[in-house]
Amino acid sequence: MKQWVFKALQTPLALPPVQLWAHLVVVGLLMFDTRAHDLRYGHRSLSYGDPNGTNEHPTLSSNFSTAMSGMVTVADQPRVFFLFLTLEGIDRPELWQAFFAGTDKGQYAAYIHCKRPDRCDEQLATGAMFDIVQVKTVPTTYCDDLVSAMVQLLKSAVLESTSARDKFVFLSETDLPVKSFEEVHEALTTTENSDFCFGPQATWPLVQGSKAKVGARMVKHSQWVVLSRAHSNTMINNWPQVKNKKTQKSWAVPVPGPTAKGRPVQFDGTVPADKICADEWATFGSIFGASFSGIPVQQPGVRSICRTFSFWQADLANDKAAVLVVDNLRQDWPHSMIACYGRRPFLGVVPKCLGSHPVSFQKLSDKGVAVLKQSSYLFARKFEPGVLTLSQMTNIILPVPM
């Protein structure tokens, strides 16, 4: 907010003082009008407060904005909000520091949620961290509910959002960028879409319940999504109500039903709580509900694209790009090595991780780092301590391709 108004103050205006103040008042009203619309309506997604999913501006708001549109033309610079979900801080702050170095702070903001906030306080107090805001810790439980921490991060971040093309990226403590800031910013802010990394449809659990439409499934996706501002606001609004309907054995999820009297009807189906971790469905499910088309990318403002590399096994990979990265790294053995959590890497073997942890990078040569840089991913996880050096970050990851 302060930065936006400061830019307005810097705009050359040949106006008498009274008219100048009038101009600033209009700027403030327009910002409030836009923010209020995003918080209330968002995209055409499921909304407990608006069951019809409409996206209509209030008449007064539309008329006011139309009348004033010719008077104020301030182009908001889109920002990327980096939202870190951590246990006790970020593993490699020096590499993130290099990533953000020299970047216009008007292009990004960073927030962190810590399960152990006292440990994050210690890390922040060292001064070694980049510019980041620690949000108030909320209770979380692995698999059962990490989503509330995601929503907590969104609540703080959206308050600073000033552009419809702002993006909200979820990252873990072990994530590292594999592209330069310029590449990340350009890739994410050119549209108003959200990016989901969907799992194979065979892994989507069936939604149960007598009123649930036959064939409805809960869409499984990676936790590491990229949300638009509109979808972020819908998530903030809908998640508490989804969470409150959970029982000890199941989650209640909204299922769009048939149209009755010109209006869509919404039912609650159930998904057994032991079938899928909440963070693997709750973001898409809270915004759009279950899916029976089998093609979730048809939802408005959604792209099916994986932004963070994460790999368990080839037959369950969310996209072919992950398999290609693993294959290229295998060819660099023994200079680059990956392995399942707690296991040693083996020559010529594609890892098949059966637990809750994906593969981790055990060792990376310059060639291995180049594989990540040249991939379609913007980020990657998980990295063992010391893997990917500051020199590799500076000389291979951060240079912008000509």
Residue, then its C-alpha position, 0 to 999 in steps of 0.5 A: m500500500k505505502q509503496w503504491v501510494f509513493k509511486a503515485l506521489q512520484t508521478p509528475l502531475a501539473l495540478p494545483p494543490v487542491q486538485l492534487w489531493a483530490h487525485l490522491v484520494v481517488v487513487g486510494l478509493l480505487m485501491f480499496d475498491t479493487r481489493a474489496h472486489d478481490l477479497r469478496y469475489g475472486h474467480r468463478s470458483l466455489s464460494y460458501g458465501d456466494p453459492n452461485g460462483t458469480n463474479e459480478h461487480p457491485t453496481l456502485s463499484s462498477n460505475f465508480s471505477t468506469a467513471m474514474s478510469g480516465m482520470v487515473t492510469v497507474a500500472d501496478q507492477p506485479r509481484v511474486f510472494f514467496l511463502f515458506l512452510t518450515l519446521e524451524g527456518i530455511d536450510r540454505p538462506e545464503l543461496w536465497q540471499a544470492f537469488f534476491a541480491g540486486t532485485d527491485k524489492g517492488q517485485y517480490a515479498a517473502y513470508i515464513h511460517c515456522k512450526r518452531p517459531d523460537r528457532c526461526d527467531e534465532q535465525l532471523a536475529t543472526g542477520a544472515m536471512f534475506d528480507i522476510v516476514q515471519v507470520k504468527t504460528v498456527p497449529t499444524t499436523y503432518c499430513d492431516d493439516l499443513v493447509s492452515a499454515m498455508v492459509q496463514l501465509l496467504k492472509s498476510a501476503v494478500l494484504e500487500s498485493t496490488s496487482a491482479r497478476d501477483k503470484f503466491v508461491f509455496l515453498s518448503e525449507t529445503d526448496l532452492p531456486v533453479k532459475s534466476f529471479e528474472e526468469v521466475h518473475e517473468a514466468l509467473t506474472t505474465t498471466e493471472n492464472s494459478d499453476f497446479c501440478f496434478g497427480p495421475q488421475a489413477t491416484w485421485p480418491l473417489v468422493q463418497g456420499s449419497k448425494a455426491k455425483v457418481g464418479a466425482r473424485m478429489v483432485k490430487h496435486s502437489q502441495w507446492v502450488v502457485l496461486s493467483r491473487a483471486h484464488s488466494n482470496t477464495m482459499i482464505n475464505n473457503w478453507p476454514q469451512v472445509k476444515n470445520k466439517k472434518t470428522q475424525k475419519s473423513w473430510a467433507v468436500p464440496v461437490p458441484g451438483p446439477t443446476a436447479k432453477g437456473r442455479p448450481v446446487q452444491f453438495d458435500g461428499t466425503v473422502p476418508a482421511d487416511k486415503i490422502c494427505a490434506d495438503e495434496w487436495a485441499t488447495f484445489g478442493s477448497i477453491f473448486g471442489a471435487s471434479f468429475s470431468g477428469i480434466p481439472v485444467q478446464q477450471p477458469g484461471v488454472r494451468s496444469i504445470c509443475r513449477t517445483f521439481s519433486f520426484w518419488q517414482a517414475d510411474l507416479a510422476n506428476d509430469k514427464a519433465a521430472v523423469l527426464v531430469v532424473d534420467n539426465l542426472r543418472q547419466d552424470w553418475p557418480h558426479s551427480m547422485i539422487a536417492c530416496y530418503g535414508r537410502r544410498p544411491f545406486l548406479g543406474v537405478v531410477p529411485k522408487c521412493l515408497g515413503s512420504h519423502p521424495v528423492s533428495f539430491q545427494k551430490l551435484s556436479d556443475k553438469g548436474v546443476a545445469v540439468l536443473k537450470q535447463s529443465s522446465y522447473l523454477f524450483a527444486r527439492k530436496f537438497e542434502p546439506g551442502v549440495l549445490t554450492l554458492s559458486q554453482m548458484t552464482n555461476i550456473i543458476l543465476p545468469v539470465p539466458m541471452 
